[in-house]
């Protein structure tokens, strides 16, 4: 069994991929904001979710992926099969 990677080793491994993904998100948001009708999305829930997840990414912790997933998930309904 191999030892887990150190934090610097993980960053070395993923830096370029993460950087590219963040640039892609930034470019997408720029395209939305530059659109003629960008103001119509002021109350759009999808954009709210994206902005909420960006705040999660900027927060500390080791459970960010779970918290982001929960933003995009529907609440659990215990009796879903009986409907």
PAROKE-410643 format. One record per residue: residue number from 1; z, y, x of N, C-alpha, C, O in turn. Coordinates in steps of 0.05 Angstrom, whole numbers, plus 32768, in hexadecimal, padded with zeros to 4 digits. Layout:
// residues N
+-----+------+------+------+-------+-------+-------+------+------+------+------+------+------+
!   i ! n.zz ! n.yy ! n.xx ! ca.zz ! ca.yy ! ca.xx ! c.zz ! c.yy ! c.xx ! o.zz ! o.yy ! o.xx !
+-----+------+------+------+-------+-------+-------+------+------+------+------+------+------+
! NUM !    Z !    Y !    X !     Z !     Y !     X !    Z !    Y !    X !    Z !    Y !    X !
...
+-----+------+------+------+-------+-------+-------+------+------+------+------+------+------+
This chain:
// residues 83
+-----+------+------+------+-------+-------+-------+------+------+------+------+------+------+
!   i ! n.zz ! n.yy ! n.xx ! ca.zz ! ca.yy ! ca.xx ! c.zz ! c.yy ! c.xx ! o.zz ! o.yy ! o.xx !
+-----+------+------+------+-------+-------+-------+------+------+------+------+------+------+
!   1 ! 8000 ! 7FE8 ! 8011 !  8000 !  8000 !  8000 ! 8000 ! 8019 ! 8012 ! 800F ! 801A ! 8025 !
!   2 ! 7FEF ! 802C ! 800C !  7FED !  8044 !  801C ! 8000 ! 8059 ! 8011 ! 8008 ! 8059 ! 7FFA !
!   3 ! 8008 ! 806A ! 8023 !  801A !  8080 !  801C ! 800B ! 8095 ! 800C ! 7FF3 ! 8099 ! 8010 !
!   4 ! 8019 ! 80A3 ! 7FF9 !  800C !  80B8 !  7FEA ! 8003 ! 80CE ! 7FFD ! 800F ! 80D3 ! 8011 !
!   5 ! 7FEE ! 80DC ! 7FF5 !  7FE4 !  80F3 !  8004 ! 7FF8 ! 810A ! 8004 ! 8007 ! 810E ! 7FF0 !
!   6 ! 7FF8 ! 8119 ! 8019 !  8009 !  8131 !  801A ! 7FFB ! 8146 ! 800A ! 7FE3 ! 8145 ! 8004 !
!   7 ! 800A ! 815B ! 8002 !  7FFF !  8171 !  7FF2 ! 7FE8 ! 817E ! 8001 ! 7FD3 ! 8183 ! 7FF5 !
!   8 ! 7FEA ! 8184 ! 801B !  7FD3 !  8190 !  8029 ! 7FBB ! 817D ! 8029 ! 7FA4 ! 8186 ! 8027 !
!   9 ! 7FBF ! 8163 ! 802B !  7FA9 !  8150 !  802B ! 7F9B ! 8150 ! 800F ! 7F83 ! 814E ! 800D !
!  10 ! 7FAB ! 8151 ! 7FFA !  7F9F !  8152 !  7FDF ! 7F8F ! 816B ! 7FDC ! 7F78 ! 816A ! 7FD2 !
!  11 ! 7F9A ! 8182 ! 7FE4 !  7F8B !  819B !  7FE2 ! 7F71 ! 819A ! 7FF2 ! 7F5C ! 81A4 ! 7FE9 !
!  12 ! 7F72 ! 8190 ! 800A !  7F5A !  818D !  801A ! 7F45 ! 817C ! 800C ! 7F2D ! 8183 ! 800D !
!  13 ! 7F4D ! 8168 ! 7FFD !  7F3B !  8156 !  7FF0 ! 7F2E ! 8163 ! 7FD7 ! 7F17 ! 815E ! 7FD1 !
!  14 ! 7F3E ! 8173 ! 7FC8 !  7F34 !  817C !  7FAE ! 7F2C ! 819A ! 7FAE ! 7F21 ! 81A3 ! 7F9A !
!  15 ! 7F31 ! 81A8 ! 7FC3 !  7F2D !  81C6 !  7FC2 ! 7F11 ! 81CE ! 7FB9 ! 7F0F ! 81DE ! 7FA6 !
!  16 ! 7EFD ! 81C4 ! 7FC5 !  7EE2 !  81CD !  7FBF ! 7EDA ! 81C6 ! 7FA2 ! 7ECD ! 81D6 ! 7F94 !
!  17 ! 7EE2 ! 81AF ! 7F98 !  7EDC !  81A7 !  7F7D ! 7EEB ! 81B9 ! 7F69 ! 7EDF ! 81C2 ! 7F55 !
!  18 ! 7F04 ! 81BE ! 7F6E !  7F14 !  81CF !  7F5C ! 7F09 ! 81EC ! 7F5C ! 7F06 ! 81F9 ! 7F48 !
!  19 ! 7F02 ! 81F5 ! 7F74 !  7EF6 !  8210 !  7F77 ! 7EDD ! 8212 ! 7F66 ! 7ED9 ! 8226 ! 7F58 !
!  20 ! 7ECB ! 81FE ! 7F67 !  7EB2 !  81FF !  7F58 ! 7EB8 ! 81FF ! 7F3A ! 7EAA ! 820D ! 7F2B !
!  21 ! 7ECB ! 81EF ! 7F31 !  7ED1 !  81EE !  7F15 ! 7EDD ! 8208 ! 7F0B ! 7ED6 ! 8211 ! 7EF5 !
!  22 ! 7EEE ! 8215 ! 7F1B !  7EF9 !  822F !  7F13 ! 7EE3 ! 8244 ! 7F12 ! 7EE4 ! 8255 ! 7F00 !
!  23 ! 7ED0 ! 8244 ! 7F25 !  7EBA !  8256 !  7F24 ! 7EA9 ! 8252 ! 7F0B ! 7E9F ! 8265 ! 7EFF !
!  24 ! 7EA5 ! 8239 ! 7F03 !  7E96 !  8233 !  7EEB ! 7EA4 ! 823E ! 7ED2 ! 7E97 ! 8249 ! 7EC0 !
!  25 ! 7EBE ! 823B ! 7ED0 !  7ECD !  8245 !  7EBA ! 7ECB ! 8264 ! 7EB9 ! 7EC6 ! 8270 ! 7EA4 !
!  26 ! 7ECF ! 8270 ! 7ED0 !  7ECD !  828E !  7ED2 ! 7EB1 ! 8297 ! 7EC9 ! 7EAF ! 82AB ! 7EBB !
!  27 ! 7E9D ! 828A ! 7ED2 !  7E81 !  8292 !  7ECB ! 7E7D ! 828F ! 7EAD ! 7E70 ! 82A0 ! 7EA0 !
!  28 ! 7E87 ! 827A ! 7EA1 !  7E84 !  8275 !  7E84 ! 7E92 ! 828B ! 7E75 ! 7E87 ! 8296 ! 7E61 !
!  29 ! 7EAA ! 8293 ! 7E7D !  7EB9 !  82A8 !  7E6F ! 7EAB ! 82C3 ! 7E73 ! 7EAA ! 82D3 ! 7E60 !
!  30 ! 7E9F ! 82C7 ! 7E8A !  7E90 !  82E0 !  7E8F ! 7E78 ! 82E1 ! 7E7C ! 7E72 ! 82F6 ! 7E71 !
!  31 ! 7E6A ! 82CB ! 7E79 !  7E52 !  82CA !  7E67 ! 7E5B ! 82D0 ! 7E4A ! 7E4D ! 82DF ! 7E3C !
!  32 ! 7E71 ! 82C6 ! 7E42 !  7E7B !  82CB !  7E27 ! 7E81 ! 82E9 ! 7E24 ! 7E79 ! 82F6 ! 7E11 !
!  33 ! 7E90 ! 82F4 ! 7E38 !  7E98 !  8310 !  7E36 ! 7E80 ! 8323 ! 7E38 ! 7E81 ! 833A ! 7E2D !
!  34 ! 7E6B ! 831B ! 7E45 !  7E53 !  832D !  7E48 ! 7E40 ! 832B ! 7E2F ! 7E2E ! 833B ! 7E2C !
!  35 ! 7E46 ! 8318 ! 7E1E !  7E35 !  8315 !  7E06 ! 7E38 ! 832D ! 7DF3 ! 7E4E ! 8339 ! 7DF2 !
!  36 ! 7E23 ! 8333 ! 7DE5 !  7E23 !  834A !  7DD3 ! 7E39 ! 8348 ! 7DBD ! 7E44 ! 835C ! 7DB5 !
!  37 ! 7E3E ! 8330 ! 7DB4 !  7E51 !  832C !  7D9E ! 7E6B ! 8320 ! 7DA8 ! 7E78 ! 8311 ! 7D98 !
!  38 ! 7E73 ! 8325 ! 7DC0 !  7E8C !  8319 !  7DCB ! 7EA5 ! 8320 ! 7DBA ! 7EB7 ! 8310 ! 7DB9 !
!  39 ! 7EA4 ! 8337 ! 7DAE !  7EBC !  833F !  7D9D ! 7EC0 ! 832D ! 7D85 ! 7ED6 ! 832B ! 7D7B !
!  40 ! 7EAB ! 831F ! 7D7C !  7EAE !  830D !  7D65 ! 7EC0 ! 82F5 ! 7D6C ! 7EC9 ! 82E7 ! 7D5A !
!  41 ! 7EC4 ! 82F0 ! 7D86 !  7ED4 !  82D9 !  7D8E ! 7EF2 ! 82E0 ! 7D92 ! 7F01 ! 82CF ! 7D9C !
!  42 ! 7EF9 ! 82F8 ! 7D8C !  7F14 !  8301 !  7D91 ! 7F29 ! 82ED ! 7D85 ! 7F3E ! 82E9 ! 7D91 !
!  43 ! 7F24 ! 82E2 ! 7D6E !  7F37 !  82D0 !  7D61 ! 7F2E ! 82B3 ! 7D61 ! 7F39 ! 82A2 ! 7D53 !
!  44 ! 7F1A ! 82AC ! 7D72 !  7F10 !  8291 !  7D73 ! 7F25 ! 827F ! 7D80 ! 7F2E ! 8284 ! 7D97 !
!  45 ! 7F2C ! 8269 ! 7D72 !  7F41 !  8258 !  7D7C ! 7F39 ! 8249 ! 7D96 ! 7F4B ! 8244 ! 7DA7 !
!  46 ! 7F20 ! 8244 ! 7D9A !  7F17 !  8236 !  7DB2 ! 7F1C ! 8248 ! 7DCB ! 7F24 ! 823E ! 7DDF !
!  47 ! 7F15 ! 8261 ! 7DC8 !  7F1A !  8274 !  7DDE ! 7F38 ! 8277 ! 7DE4 ! 7F40 ! 827A ! 7DFA !
!  48 ! 7F47 ! 8278 ! 7DCE !  7F64 !  8279 !  7DD1 ! 7F6F ! 8261 ! 7DE1 ! 7F80 ! 8264 ! 7DF3 !
!  49 ! 7F64 ! 824A ! 7DDB !  7F6C !  8231 !  7DE9 ! 7F65 ! 8233 ! 7E06 ! 7F75 ! 822C ! 7E18 !
!  50 ! 7F4D ! 823D ! 7E0C !  7F45 !  823F !  7E28 ! 7F57 ! 8252 ! 7E37 ! 7F60 ! 824C ! 7E4D !
!  51 ! 7F5E ! 8269 ! 7E2B !  7F6F !  827C !  7E38 ! 7F8C ! 8271 ! 7E3B ! 7F99 ! 8276 ! 7E50 !
!  52 ! 7F95 ! 8262 ! 7E28 !  7FAF !  8256 !  7E29 ! 7FB0 ! 8241 ! 7E40 ! 7FC4 ! 8240 ! 7E4F !
!  53 ! 7F9B ! 8232 ! 7E44 !  7F9B !  821E !  7E59 ! 7F99 ! 822C ! 7E75 ! 7FA4 ! 8221 ! 7E88 !
!  54 ! 7F8C ! 8242 ! 7E76 !  7F8B !  8251 !  7E90 ! 7FA7 ! 825A ! 7E97 ! 7FAF ! 8259 ! 7EAF !
!  55 ! 7FB7 ! 8263 ! 7E84 !  7FD3 !  826A !  7E89 ! 7FE3 ! 8252 ! 7E93 ! 7FF3 ! 8254 ! 7EA5 !
!  56 ! 7FDE ! 823B ! 7E87 !  7FEC !  8222 !  7E8F ! 7FE4 ! 821B ! 7EAC ! 7FF6 ! 8214 ! 7EBC !
!  57 ! 7FCB ! 821E ! 7EB3 !  7FC2 !  8218 !  7ECE ! 7FD0 ! 822A ! 7EE2 ! 7FD4 ! 8222 ! 7EF9 !
!  58 ! 7FD7 ! 8242 ! 7EDA !  7FE4 !  8255 !  7EEC ! 8002 ! 8252 ! 7EED ! 8010 ! 8261 ! 7EFB !
!  59 ! 800D ! 823F ! 7EDE !  802A !  823B !  7EDD ! 8032 ! 8225 ! 7EEF ! 8022 ! 8214 ! 7EF6 !
!  60 ! 804C ! 8225 ! 7EF7 !  8055 !  820F !  7F09 ! 8059 ! 81F5 ! 7EFA ! 805B ! 81F5 ! 7EE1 !
!  61 ! 805C ! 81DF ! 7F09 !  8062 !  81C6 !  7EFD ! 804E ! 81B0 ! 7F04 ! 8039 ! 81B6 ! 7F0F !
!  62 ! 8056 ! 8198 ! 7EFF !  8044 !  8181 !  7F05 ! 803A ! 8174 ! 7EEB ! 8030 ! 815D ! 7EEC !
!  63 ! 803C ! 8182 ! 7ED5 !  8033 !  8177 !  7EBB ! 801D ! 8188 ! 7EAE ! 801A ! 8188 ! 7E96 !
!  64 ! 800F ! 8198 ! 7EBE !  7FFB !  81AA !  7EB3 ! 7FE5 ! 819C ! 7EA4 ! 7FDC ! 81A5 ! 7E8F !
!  65 ! 7FDC ! 8185 ! 7EAF !  7FC6 !  8177 !  7EA1 ! 7FCF ! 816E ! 7E85 ! 7FC0 ! 8170 ! 7E72 !
!  66 ! 7FE7 ! 8165 ! 7E83 !  7FF2 !  815D !  7E69 ! 7FF3 ! 8174 ! 7E56 ! 7FEB ! 8172 ! 7E3F !
!  67 ! 7FFD ! 818B ! 7E60 !  8000 !  81A2 !  7E4F ! 7FE5 ! 81AD ! 7E46 ! 7FE1 ! 81B5 ! 7E2F !
!  68 ! 7FD1 ! 81AC ! 7E58 !  7FB6 !  81B5 !  7E51 ! 7FAB ! 81A2 ! 7E3C ! 7F9F ! 81AB ! 7E28 !
!  69 ! 7FAE ! 8188 ! 7E3F !  7FA4 !  8175 !  7E2C ! 7FB0 ! 8179 ! 7E10 ! 7FA3 ! 8177 ! 7DFC !
!  70 ! 7FCA ! 8180 ! 7E10 !  7FD7 !  8185 !  7DF6 ! 7FCC ! 819E ! 7DE8 ! 7FCC ! 819F ! 7DCF !
!  71 ! 7FC3 ! 81B2 ! 7DF7 !  7FB7 !  81C9 !  7DEA ! 7F9E ! 81C1 ! 7DDB ! 7F99 ! 81CC ! 7DC5 !
!  72 ! 7F8F ! 81AE ! 7DE5 !  7F76 !  81A6 !  7DD9 ! 7F79 ! 818F ! 7DC6 ! 7F65 ! 8186 ! 7DBA !
!  73 ! 7F91 ! 8185 ! 7DC2 !  7F96 !  816D !  7DB2 ! 7F9F ! 8175 ! 7D96 ! 7FAC ! 8189 ! 7D92 !
!  74 ! 7F98 ! 8164 ! 7D83 !  7FA3 !  8168 !  7D68 ! 7FBF ! 815D ! 7D67 ! 7FC6 ! 814A ! 7D76 !
!  75 ! 7FD0 ! 8168 ! 7D56 !  7FEB !  815E !  7D53 ! 7FEB ! 8141 ! 7D49 ! 7FDA ! 813A ! 7D39 !
!  76 ! 7FFE ! 8132 ! 7D51 !  8000 !  8116 !  7D48 ! 800A ! 8115 ! 7D2B ! 801C ! 8123 ! 7D23 !
!  77 ! 7FFC ! 8105 ! 7D1B !  8004 !  8101 !  7CFF ! 800C ! 80E4 ! 7CFC ! 7FFB ! 80D2 ! 7CFF !
!  78 ! 8025 ! 80DF ! 7CF6 !  8030 !  80C4 !  7CF6 ! 8023 ! 80B2 ! 7CE0 ! 8021 ! 809A ! 7CE4 !
!  79 ! 801B ! 80BD ! 7CCA !  800F !  80AE !  7CB4 ! 7FF1 ! 80B0 ! 7CB3 ! 7FE5 ! 80AE ! 7C9E !
!  80 ! 7FE4 ! 80B4 ! 7CCA !  7FC7 !  80B8 !  7CCA ! 7FB7 ! 80A2 ! 7CBE ! 7FA1 ! 80A7 ! 7CB3 !
!  81 ! 7FC0 ! 8089 ! 7CC1 !  7FB0 !  8072 !  7CB6 ! 7FB2 ! 8070 ! 7C98 ! 7FA1 ! 8063 ! 7C8B !
!  82 ! 7FC7 ! 807B ! 7C8C !  7FCB !  8079 !  7C6F ! 7FBC ! 808D ! 7C5F ! 7FBD ! 808D ! 7C46 !
!  83 ! 7FAF ! 80A0 ! 7C6C !  7FA0 !  80B5 !  7C5D ! 7F86 ! 80AB ! 7C53 ! 7F78 ! 80BA ! 7C46 !
+-----+------+------+------+-------+-------+-------+------+------+------+------+------+------+
